[in-house]
Amino acid sequence: MTLFVSHGAPNLILHNSEARDFLAAYGRNLSDYRGILVVTAHYEAPEPRLTSAAHPPMIYDFGGFEPELRTIVYPAPGSPSLASEAADALSKAGFAPGLDDRRGYDHGTWVPLALLRPEADVPVVQLSVSPNHDAAWHYRLGEALRPLAESGVLIIGSGAATHNLHEFFRGGYRFDTPAPDWVRAFGDWLDEKAEAGDVSALLAWEKAPFARENHPTEEHLLPFFVALGAAGEGAKGKRIHSSQQYGVLMMDCYAFA
């Protein structure tokens, strides 16, 4: 099994919401894993990069939120050995991965993990996305990582089912504003195609209803394809949670198996 989670705003962990409650409850039922590999929308590189520090620092890659967020530390260790294992798998598949022993945990990683695994007792490695490559390239990236998923590593894509921050700031949406029809249309399309295991349609996501209105840039959707590819041939996605925040942010989460 692999996961895709919508991590929302950094202050997701501070305030009660359906998404926060779901992640906290779901994490209590996760199996034990030898490592967690997070494909995070907030780590971009032209080619695959993997964090390899033994003790990654924190990255507070945001502004304008509650000051206490900058005091939060997610103390899970890194894993140079898992990073090397992932890099070897990617190299064998024809990718050109690199290791980064300085980069810390960005909020695409520590926000959901603080809810899913508050014990912080499992080593964590982050993998970048590459917006210069398309969805099919990221799906193949996931396929290359399938041996890790089959050997006790939990692979999580962390991004957003819908993510149009320009519309959020322009539209004056409140936290509890219902999702407009054009947002729900894309979220429902993603659910329909994932449940059907329709990989070809998913990889052509730009043809979905209101695709670019929901993802004017694709970095928050690309982790979805890595998680899908890592789940194995014939995998289907189950939408295990659906809610919305600020109207335009669907907080949907998927399990692939």
C-alpha positions as CSV (number, residue, x, y, z in Angstrom):
1,M,0.0,0.0,0.0
2,T,1.1,3.6,-0.7
3,L,-0.6,6.8,0.3
4,F,-1.4,10.2,-1.1
5,V,-2.3,12.9,1.4
6,S,-3.4,16.5,0.9
7,H,-1.3,18.3,3.5
8,G,-3.1,21.7,3.5
9,A,-1.8,24.8,5.1
10,P,1.0,24.5,7.7
11,N,-1.4,25.4,10.5
12,L,-3.4,22.2,9.7
13,I,-1.9,20.7,12.9
14,L,-3.1,23.6,15.1
15,H,-6.8,23.7,14.5
16,N,-9.6,21.2,14.5
17,S,-10.8,20.1,11.1
18,E,-12.1,17.0,9.4
19,A,-8.7,16.5,7.6
20,R,-6.7,16.9,10.8
21,D,-8.9,14.4,12.7
22,F,-8.8,12.0,9.8
23,L,-5.0,11.9,9.6
24,A,-4.6,11.6,13.4
25,A,-7.0,8.7,13.5
26,Y,-5.7,6.9,10.4
27,G,-2.1,7.0,11.6
28,R,-3.1,5.0,14.7
29,N,-4.0,2.1,12.4
30,L,-0.9,2.1,10.2
31,S,1.4,-0.9,10.3
32,D,5.0,-0.7,11.5
33,Y,7.4,0.3,8.7
34,R,11.2,0.2,8.5
35,G,11.1,3.6,6.9
36,I,8.9,6.3,5.4
37,L,9.6,7.9,2.0
38,V,7.8,11.2,1.5
39,V,7.4,12.6,-2.0
40,T,6.8,16.2,-1.1
41,A,5.5,19.0,-3.3
42,H,7.7,21.5,-1.5
43,Y,11.0,19.9,-2.6
44,E,11.6,20.6,-6.3
45,A,14.7,19.7,-8.3
46,P,15.3,19.1,-12.1
47,E,16.1,15.4,-11.4
48,P,15.3,13.2,-8.4
49,R,16.9,14.3,-5.1
50,L,16.8,12.4,-1.9
51,T,17.5,13.7,1.6
52,S,20.3,11.7,3.2
53,A,21.0,13.5,6.5
54,A,21.0,11.3,9.6
55,H,19.3,14.1,11.6
56,P,17.5,16.4,9.2
57,P,16.8,20.0,10.5
58,M,13.4,21.6,10.2
59,I,12.4,23.9,7.4
60,Y,9.7,26.5,8.1
61,D,9.0,27.3,4.4
62,F,6.0,29.6,4.9
63,G,5.1,33.0,6.2
64,G,2.0,34.7,7.7
65,F,1.0,31.8,10.0
66,E,0.9,31.4,13.7
67,P,4.4,32.0,15.3
68,E,4.1,28.8,17.3
69,L,4.5,26.8,14.1
70,R,8.1,27.8,14.0
71,T,8.7,26.1,17.4
72,I,7.5,22.7,16.2
73,V,10.1,20.1,15.7
74,Y,9.4,16.7,14.2
75,P,12.3,14.7,15.6
76,A,12.2,11.6,13.4
77,P,15.7,10.5,12.3
78,G,16.7,10.5,8.7
79,S,18.2,7.4,7.0
80,P,21.3,7.7,4.8
81,S,21.0,3.9,4.1
82,L,17.4,4.2,2.9
83,A,18.2,7.2,0.8
84,S,21.0,5.2,-0.9
85,E,18.7,2.3,-1.4
86,A,16.1,4.5,-3.1
87,A,18.8,6.1,-5.2
88,D,20.1,2.7,-6.3
89,A,16.6,1.7,-7.3
90,L,16.1,4.9,-9.3
91,S,19.5,4.5,-11.0
92,K,18.6,1.0,-12.1
93,A,15.5,2.3,-13.7
94,G,17.5,4.9,-15.7
95,F,17.0,8.0,-13.5
96,A,19.9,10.2,-12.4
97,P,19.2,10.7,-8.6
98,G,21.3,12.7,-6.2
99,L,21.6,12.8,-2.5
100,D,21.3,15.9,-0.3
101,D,22.7,15.6,3.2
102,R,21.8,19.1,4.2
103,R,18.1,19.6,3.4
104,G,15.7,19.3,6.3
105,Y,12.0,18.4,6.6
106,D,9.7,20.9,4.8
107,H,6.1,21.4,5.8
108,G,4.9,19.0,3.2
109,T,6.5,16.3,5.3
110,W,6.4,17.3,8.9
111,V,2.8,18.6,8.9
112,P,1.2,15.3,7.8
113,L,3.7,13.1,9.7
114,A,3.1,15.0,12.9
115,L,-0.4,13.7,12.7
116,L,0.1,10.3,11.1
117,R,3.1,9.3,13.2
118,P,3.4,11.7,16.2
119,E,5.9,9.2,17.8
120,A,8.4,10.2,15.2
121,D,10.0,6.8,15.6
122,V,10.4,5.8,12.0
123,P,13.3,7.0,9.8
124,V,12.1,9.5,7.1
125,V,13.6,10.3,3.7
126,Q,12.2,12.9,1.3
127,L,12.1,12.7,-2.4
128,S,11.7,15.7,-4.7
129,V,9.3,16.3,-7.5
130,S,10.4,17.7,-10.9
131,P,7.8,20.0,-12.5
132,N,10.0,20.1,-15.6
133,H,8.8,16.4,-16.1
134,D,5.3,15.2,-16.7
135,A,2.9,12.9,-14.8
136,A,4.1,9.9,-16.7
137,W,7.7,10.5,-15.7
138,H,6.6,10.7,-12.0
139,Y,4.6,7.5,-12.4
140,R,7.7,5.8,-13.7
141,L,9.6,7.2,-10.7
142,G,7.1,5.5,-8.5
143,E,7.4,2.2,-10.4
144,A,11.1,2.3,-9.8
145,L,10.5,2.6,-6.1
146,R,8.0,-0.3,-5.9
147,P,10.6,-2.7,-4.4
148,L,10.9,-0.4,-1.4
149,A,7.1,-0.3,-1.0
150,E,7.2,-4.2,-1.1
151,S,9.9,-4.4,1.5
152,G,8.5,-2.4,4.4
153,V,8.8,1.2,3.4
154,L,5.7,3.4,3.5
155,I,5.7,5.7,0.4
156,I,3.6,8.8,0.9
157,G,2.9,11.4,-1.8
158,S,2.2,14.7,0.0
159,G,0.6,17.4,-2.0
160,A,-3.0,18.6,-2.7
161,A,-6.0,17.2,-4.5
162,T,-6.7,20.8,-5.6
163,H,-4.4,23.7,-5.2
164,N,-5.0,27.2,-6.6
165,L,-3.6,29.7,-4.2
166,H,-4.1,32.6,-6.6
167,E,-7.9,31.9,-6.5
168,F,-7.8,31.5,-2.7
169,F,-6.2,34.9,-2.2
170,R,-8.3,36.6,-4.9
171,G,-11.6,35.1,-3.8
172,G,-11.6,35.9,-0.1
173,Y,-12.7,32.4,0.9
174,R,-13.3,31.6,4.5
175,F,-12.2,28.4,6.1
176,D,-15.7,26.9,5.9
177,T,-16.6,28.2,2.5
178,P,-18.1,25.2,0.5
179,A,-16.1,24.0,-2.5
180,P,-17.3,25.5,-5.7
181,D,-18.6,23.2,-8.4
182,W,-15.4,23.5,-10.5
183,V,-13.3,22.4,-7.5
184,R,-15.6,19.4,-6.7
185,A,-15.7,18.4,-10.4
186,F,-12.0,17.9,-10.5
187,G,-11.9,16.1,-7.1
188,D,-14.6,13.7,-8.2
189,W,-12.9,13.1,-11.5
190,L,-9.7,12.2,-9.7
191,D,-11.6,9.8,-7.4
192,E,-13.5,8.1,-10.3
193,K,-10.3,7.5,-12.3
194,A,-8.3,6.4,-9.3
195,E,-10.9,3.9,-8.2
196,A,-11.1,2.5,-11.7
197,G,-7.3,2.2,-11.9
198,D,-7.5,4.2,-15.1
199,V,-3.8,5.1,-15.2
200,S,-3.9,6.4,-18.8
201,A,-6.6,8.9,-18.0
202,L,-4.9,9.9,-14.8
203,L,-1.6,10.6,-16.6
204,A,-3.5,12.8,-19.0
205,W,-4.9,14.7,-16.1
206,E,-4.8,18.0,-18.0
207,K,-7.9,16.8,-19.9
208,A,-9.9,16.5,-16.7
209,P,-12.7,19.0,-15.9
210,F,-11.2,22.3,-14.7
211,A,-7.8,20.7,-14.5
212,R,-5.7,23.9,-14.8
213,E,-8.2,25.9,-12.8
214,N,-7.4,23.6,-9.9
215,H,-3.7,23.1,-10.6
216,P,-2.3,26.1,-12.5
217,T,1.0,24.6,-11.5
218,E,1.4,20.9,-11.1
219,E,3.9,20.4,-8.2
220,H,1.1,19.6,-5.7
221,L,-0.4,16.9,-7.9
222,L,2.8,15.2,-9.0
223,P,3.3,13.3,-5.7
224,F,0.0,11.5,-6.5
225,F,1.5,9.9,-9.5
226,V,4.6,8.7,-7.7
227,A,2.4,7.0,-5.0
228,L,0.3,5.4,-7.7
229,G,3.3,4.1,-9.6
230,A,4.8,2.7,-6.4
231,A,1.7,0.7,-5.6
232,G,2.3,-1.8,-8.4
233,E,0.8,-2.7,-11.7
234,G,-3.0,-2.8,-11.7
235,A,-3.2,-0.8,-8.5
236,K,-6.3,1.1,-7.8
237,G,-6.9,4.1,-5.5
238,K,-9.4,4.4,-2.8
239,R,-10.4,7.9,-1.6
240,I,-10.1,7.3,2.2
241,H,-10.9,10.9,3.1
242,S,-12.6,13.8,1.5
243,S,-13.1,17.3,2.9
244,Q,-12.4,20.9,1.9
245,Q,-10.9,24.0,3.4
246,Y,-11.1,27.6,2.2
247,G,-13.3,26.5,-0.7
248,V,-10.6,25.8,-3.2
249,L,-8.5,23.3,-1.2
250,M,-9.8,19.7,-1.4
251,M,-8.1,17.8,1.4
252,D,-8.7,14.3,-0.2
253,C,-6.4,11.4,0.7
254,Y,-5.9,8.1,-1.2
255,A,-4.6,4.6,-0.5
256,F,-3.3,2.7,-3.4
257,A,-3.2,-1.1,-3.5
